[in-house]
Amino acid sequence: MSANGCAHVKEIQKVTPSGNGCKECLEMGDTWVHLRLCLICGHVGCCDSSKNKHATKHFHRSKHPIVQSIEPGENWRWCYVDQMILE
């Protein structure tokens, strides 16, 4: 287990973002509030403040546990499984 208590950090990969916005929102012509990057596969999805919550939906489909904010000036990560911020 890592020093911050999350064993899932070992699953983090070097990823290429799936796009410059939320993949699903772009496909459906919708908007988002903030973006999250899946650190396992590179999927870019919208945050839970966005009406579609595609980042969380991606977690439920894929079981990929860790996302990172890709908003300017933010560098935090979130583990869905452990429900904790990783800094």
mmCIF file of the C-alpha atoms, coordinates in Angstrom:
data_MODEL
# 
_entry.id   MODEL 
# 
loop_
_atom_site.group_PDB 
_atom_site.id 
_atom_site.type_symbol 
_atom_site.label_atom_id 
_atom_site.label_alt_id 
_atom_site.label_comp_id 
_atom_site.label_asym_id 
_atom_site.label_entity_id 
_atom_site.label_seq_id 
_atom_site.pdbx_PDB_ins_code 
_atom_site.Cartn_x 
_atom_site.Cartn_y 
_atom_site.Cartn_z 
_atom_site.occupancy 
_atom_site.B_iso_or_equiv 
_atom_site.pdbx_formal_charge 
_atom_site.auth_seq_id 
_atom_site.auth_comp_id 
_atom_site.auth_asym_id 
_atom_site.auth_atom_id 
_atom_site.pdbx_PDB_model_num 
ATOM 1  C CA . MET A 1 1  ? 0.000   0.000  0.000   1.00 0.00 ? 1  MET A CA 1 
ATOM 2  C CA . SER A 1 2  ? 1.273   3.500  -0.760  1.00 0.00 ? 2  SER A CA 1 
ATOM 3  C CA . ALA A 1 3  ? 2.081   6.069  1.889   1.00 0.00 ? 3  ALA A CA 1 
ATOM 4  C CA . ASN A 1 4  ? -1.261  7.808  1.367   1.00 0.00 ? 4  ASN A CA 1 
ATOM 5  C CA . GLY A 1 5  ? -3.253  4.597  1.890   1.00 0.00 ? 5  GLY A CA 1 
ATOM 6  C CA . CYS A 1 6  ? -4.327  3.821  -1.676  1.00 0.00 ? 6  CYS A CA 1 
ATOM 7  C CA . ALA A 1 7  ? -3.178  0.501  -3.130  1.00 0.00 ? 7  ALA A CA 1 
ATOM 8  C CA . HIS A 1 8  ? -4.550  1.420  -6.575  1.00 0.00 ? 8  HIS A CA 1 
ATOM 9  C CA . VAL A 1 9  ? -1.770  3.906  -7.390  1.00 0.00 ? 9  VAL A CA 1 
ATOM 10 C CA . LYS A 1 10 ? 0.247   0.957  -8.734  1.00 0.00 ? 10 LYS A CA 1 
ATOM 11 C CA . GLU A 1 11 ? -2.312  0.712  -11.590 1.00 0.00 ? 11 GLU A CA 1 
ATOM 12 C CA . ILE A 1 12 ? -1.509  4.210  -12.921 1.00 0.00 ? 12 ILE A CA 1 
ATOM 13 C CA . GLN A 1 13 ? -0.225  4.174  -16.493 1.00 0.00 ? 13 GLN A CA 1 
ATOM 14 C CA . LYS A 1 14 ? 1.376   6.765  -18.733 1.00 0.00 ? 14 LYS A CA 1 
ATOM 15 C CA . VAL A 1 15 ? -1.654  7.674  -20.860 1.00 0.00 ? 15 VAL A CA 1 
ATOM 16 C CA . THR A 1 16 ? -2.574  9.821  -23.823 1.00 0.00 ? 16 THR A CA 1 
ATOM 17 C CA . PRO A 1 17 ? -5.827  11.749 -23.295 1.00 0.00 ? 17 PRO A CA 1 
ATOM 18 C CA . SER A 1 18 ? -8.689  10.551 -25.514 1.00 0.00 ? 18 SER A CA 1 
ATOM 19 C CA . GLY A 1 19 ? -9.337  14.151 -26.606 1.00 0.00 ? 19 GLY A CA 1 
ATOM 20 C CA . ASN A 1 20 ? -9.485  17.819 -25.676 1.00 0.00 ? 20 ASN A CA 1 
ATOM 21 C CA . GLY A 1 21 ? -12.862 17.484 -23.980 1.00 0.00 ? 21 GLY A CA 1 
ATOM 22 C CA . CYS A 1 22 ? -15.289 14.977 -22.568 1.00 0.00 ? 22 CYS A CA 1 
ATOM 23 C CA . LYS A 1 23 ? -15.427 12.205 -25.159 1.00 0.00 ? 23 LYS A CA 1 
ATOM 24 C CA . GLU A 1 24 ? -19.127 11.429 -24.684 1.00 0.00 ? 24 GLU A CA 1 
ATOM 25 C CA . CYS A 1 25 ? -20.262 15.060 -24.365 1.00 0.00 ? 25 CYS A CA 1 
ATOM 26 C CA . LEU A 1 26 ? -18.446 15.942 -27.587 1.00 0.00 ? 26 LEU A CA 1 
ATOM 27 C CA . GLU A 1 27 ? -20.119 13.018 -29.358 1.00 0.00 ? 27 GLU A CA 1 
ATOM 28 C CA . MET A 1 28 ? -23.580 14.105 -28.181 1.00 0.00 ? 28 MET A CA 1 
ATOM 29 C CA . GLY A 1 29 ? -22.982 17.854 -28.634 1.00 0.00 ? 29 GLY A CA 1 
ATOM 30 C CA . ASP A 1 30 ? -23.280 18.611 -24.917 1.00 0.00 ? 30 ASP A CA 1 
ATOM 31 C CA . THR A 1 31 ? -21.216 20.692 -22.478 1.00 0.00 ? 31 THR A CA 1 
ATOM 32 C CA . TRP A 1 32 ? -19.368 20.028 -19.221 1.00 0.00 ? 32 TRP A CA 1 
ATOM 33 C CA . VAL A 1 33 ? -18.082 21.859 -16.142 1.00 0.00 ? 33 VAL A CA 1 
ATOM 34 C CA . HIS A 1 34 ? -14.660 20.257 -15.480 1.00 0.00 ? 34 HIS A CA 1 
ATOM 35 C CA . LEU A 1 35 ? -12.664 17.404 -16.999 1.00 0.00 ? 35 LEU A CA 1 
ATOM 36 C CA . ARG A 1 36 ? -11.103 14.282 -15.495 1.00 0.00 ? 36 ARG A CA 1 
ATOM 37 C CA . LEU A 1 37 ? -8.480  12.006 -17.067 1.00 0.00 ? 37 LEU A CA 1 
ATOM 38 C CA . CYS A 1 38 ? -8.531  8.257  -16.395 1.00 0.00 ? 38 CYS A CA 1 
ATOM 39 C CA . LEU A 1 39 ? -4.971  7.377  -15.418 1.00 0.00 ? 39 LEU A CA 1 
ATOM 40 C CA . ILE A 1 40 ? -5.434  3.771  -16.518 1.00 0.00 ? 40 ILE A CA 1 
ATOM 41 C CA . CYS A 1 41 ? -6.590  4.219  -20.149 1.00 0.00 ? 41 CYS A CA 1 
ATOM 42 C CA . GLY A 1 42 ? -6.623  7.962  -20.950 1.00 0.00 ? 42 GLY A CA 1 
ATOM 43 C CA . HIS A 1 43 ? -10.409 8.417  -21.204 1.00 0.00 ? 43 HIS A CA 1 
ATOM 44 C CA . VAL A 1 44 ? -11.375 12.081 -20.736 1.00 0.00 ? 44 VAL A CA 1 
ATOM 45 C CA . GLY A 1 45 ? -14.755 12.516 -19.055 1.00 0.00 ? 45 GLY A CA 1 
ATOM 46 C CA . CYS A 1 46 ? -16.732 15.253 -17.370 1.00 0.00 ? 46 CYS A CA 1 
ATOM 47 C CA . CYS A 1 47 ? -16.819 15.633 -13.581 1.00 0.00 ? 47 CYS A CA 1 
ATOM 48 C CA . ASP A 1 48 ? -19.694 15.005 -11.186 1.00 0.00 ? 48 ASP A CA 1 
ATOM 49 C CA . SER A 1 49 ? -20.587 18.723 -11.246 1.00 0.00 ? 49 SER A CA 1 
ATOM 50 C CA . SER A 1 50 ? -21.403 18.238 -14.931 1.00 0.00 ? 50 SER A CA 1 
ATOM 51 C CA . LYS A 1 51 ? -24.902 16.967 -15.692 1.00 0.00 ? 51 LYS A CA 1 
ATOM 52 C CA . ASN A 1 52 ? -23.684 13.831 -17.510 1.00 0.00 ? 52 ASN A CA 1 
ATOM 53 C CA . LYS A 1 53 ? -20.962 12.712 -15.031 1.00 0.00 ? 53 LYS A CA 1 
ATOM 54 C CA . HIS A 1 54 ? -19.113 10.750 -17.716 1.00 0.00 ? 54 HIS A CA 1 
ATOM 55 C CA . ALA A 1 55 ? -15.894 10.277 -15.695 1.00 0.00 ? 55 ALA A CA 1 
ATOM 56 C CA . THR A 1 56 ? -17.798 8.437  -12.954 1.00 0.00 ? 56 THR A CA 1 
ATOM 57 C CA . LYS A 1 57 ? -19.806 6.482  -15.529 1.00 0.00 ? 57 LYS A CA 1 
ATOM 58 C CA . HIS A 1 58 ? -16.487 5.428  -17.100 1.00 0.00 ? 58 HIS A CA 1 
ATOM 59 C CA . PHE A 1 59 ? -15.313 4.153  -13.699 1.00 0.00 ? 59 PHE A CA 1 
ATOM 60 C CA . HIS A 1 60 ? -18.496 2.096  -13.226 1.00 0.00 ? 60 HIS A CA 1 
ATOM 61 C CA . ARG A 1 61 ? -18.126 0.561  -16.718 1.00 0.00 ? 61 ARG A CA 1 
ATOM 62 C CA . SER A 1 62 ? -14.375 -0.018 -16.717 1.00 0.00 ? 62 SER A CA 1 
ATOM 63 C CA . LYS A 1 63 ? -13.527 -0.329 -13.005 1.00 0.00 ? 63 LYS A CA 1 
ATOM 64 C CA . HIS A 1 64 ? -10.490 1.924  -13.660 1.00 0.00 ? 64 HIS A CA 1 
ATOM 65 C CA . PRO A 1 65 ? -9.981  3.380  -10.171 1.00 0.00 ? 65 PRO A CA 1 
ATOM 66 C CA . ILE A 1 66 ? -7.996  6.612  -10.550 1.00 0.00 ? 66 ILE A CA 1 
ATOM 67 C CA . VAL A 1 67 ? -8.667  9.883  -12.364 1.00 0.00 ? 67 VAL A CA 1 
ATOM 68 C CA . GLN A 1 68 ? -6.784  13.152 -12.384 1.00 0.00 ? 68 GLN A CA 1 
ATOM 69 C CA . SER A 1 69 ? -8.154  16.638 -12.806 1.00 0.00 ? 69 SER A CA 1 
ATOM 70 C CA . ILE A 1 70 ? -6.938  18.117 -16.073 1.00 0.00 ? 70 ILE A CA 1 
ATOM 71 C CA . GLU A 1 71 ? -8.147  21.593 -15.245 1.00 0.00 ? 71 GLU A CA 1 
ATOM 72 C CA . PRO A 1 72 ? -5.499  24.343 -15.465 1.00 0.00 ? 72 PRO A CA 1 
ATOM 73 C CA . GLY A 1 73 ? -3.715  24.802 -12.135 1.00 0.00 ? 73 GLY A CA 1 
ATOM 74 C CA . GLU A 1 74 ? -5.029  21.539 -10.636 1.00 0.00 ? 74 GLU A CA 1 
ATOM 75 C CA . ASN A 1 75 ? -2.933  18.394 -10.188 1.00 0.00 ? 75 ASN A CA 1 
ATOM 76 C CA . TRP A 1 76 ? -4.916  16.263 -7.734  1.00 0.00 ? 76 TRP A CA 1 
ATOM 77 C CA . ARG A 1 77 ? -6.000  12.669 -8.329  1.00 0.00 ? 77 ARG A CA 1 
ATOM 78 C CA . TRP A 1 78 ? -9.048  10.762 -7.041  1.00 0.00 ? 78 TRP A CA 1 
ATOM 79 C CA . CYS A 1 79 ? -9.440  7.068  -6.300  1.00 0.00 ? 79 CYS A CA 1 
ATOM 80 C CA . TYR A 1 80 ? -13.057 5.992  -6.809  1.00 0.00 ? 80 TYR A CA 1 
ATOM 81 C CA . VAL A 1 81 ? -12.538 2.711  -4.959  1.00 0.00 ? 81 VAL A CA 1 
ATOM 82 C CA . ASP A 1 82 ? -10.997 4.203  -1.814  1.00 0.00 ? 82 ASP A CA 1 
ATOM 83 C CA . GLN A 1 83 ? -12.992 7.451  -2.103  1.00 0.00 ? 83 GLN A CA 1 
ATOM 84 C CA . MET A 1 84 ? -9.926  9.575  -1.452  1.00 0.00 ? 84 MET A CA 1 
ATOM 85 C CA . ILE A 1 85 ? -7.904  12.397 -2.947  1.00 0.00 ? 85 ILE A CA 1 
ATOM 86 C CA . LEU A 1 86 ? -4.329  11.507 -3.865  1.00 0.00 ? 86 LEU A CA 1 
ATOM 87 C CA . GLU A 1 87 ? -1.919  14.430 -3.899  1.00 0.00 ? 87 GLU A CA 1 
# 
